[in-house]
Amino acid sequence: MNLRKHRIYYFDNLKLLLIILVVIGHTSEPLISSYNNIKVAYMFIYSFHMPLFAFVSGYFSKSISDSKKFSNKINNILIPYIIFQLLYCIFNIYVLKVPNFKITLLYPYWSMWYLLSLFIWSIMLPYFSKIKHPILIAFVISIIGGYDDSVGYYLSLSRTITFFPYFLIGYFCKKEYIDILRTRIRKINAILGLLIVWFFIDLISPKIDYRWFYGSYPYSQLNGLGYPKFMIGILMYILAIITSICVLDLIPSKKLFFTNLGSRTMSVYVLHGFIIKLLDKYNFFSYLNSFTSKISIILISILIVVIFSSKKISKVTKVIAYPKMLKKVS
């Protein structure tokens, strides 16, 4: 029982860090073209936060590999995607007043791509888990897929392919692997590794398109620093894996005063976009033009996470995302 709690606390702490970085990334996005230091931080965050989210999702997908549980995948993943995708479409049309915005389920809106990709990964998992070298095959498919201009935002295919290897790594990862990693790698070395990645990204940031870290564009739309595009694609994976290993090593495994918030990241993920898009609409970010103002990005992001991961909002979100809960509530 203690080992089980130990593991849950560890992943709750990890998920809390990742969701904070998701919100910070989205909050700082309007400023990356104006401030190089924010751009570097943005690229650093994007180098690992969604790969690690995919890893965590894969890790906890061991119980859904049975194709007979298809209905559960629809209820727990696809239905929430449909509901919040439609809510964001309505929000853009009637609140943000975006011209010519169309309601669609085929092109995920902003952060909604992850829910659709997660659903597709869960469908693919029973088949990939039975073949030889599935992770290697997924990597190869992703690298080659970058040359296909038809793979993009439609059904989130580009990101689905790009982040699928991390999902598979998480699925095949065992708790003892993480324990070994945390035992073998000293904390100081993990911190050093993160600093090296940070300075490397700082070095290449003026020359490389930050959209490489999105995983949503074909090679033809991205620069390659004068190298073959597939090499930059491989570099993205190398940076993600190195940084992710360092982060996994540094995450505390015990229960802290904020750990419980990490168990309610779903509500933060699906709701934070409404706030950030509203702030962007009213030009809030144009007022952030000093170092102190930039610090406010972190404070605002943490505040959003704390509010949206509260028990009450999390419960309301579940009722919205999972209509079946209405019966239980009533």
Disulfide bonds with the S-S distance in Angstrom:
none
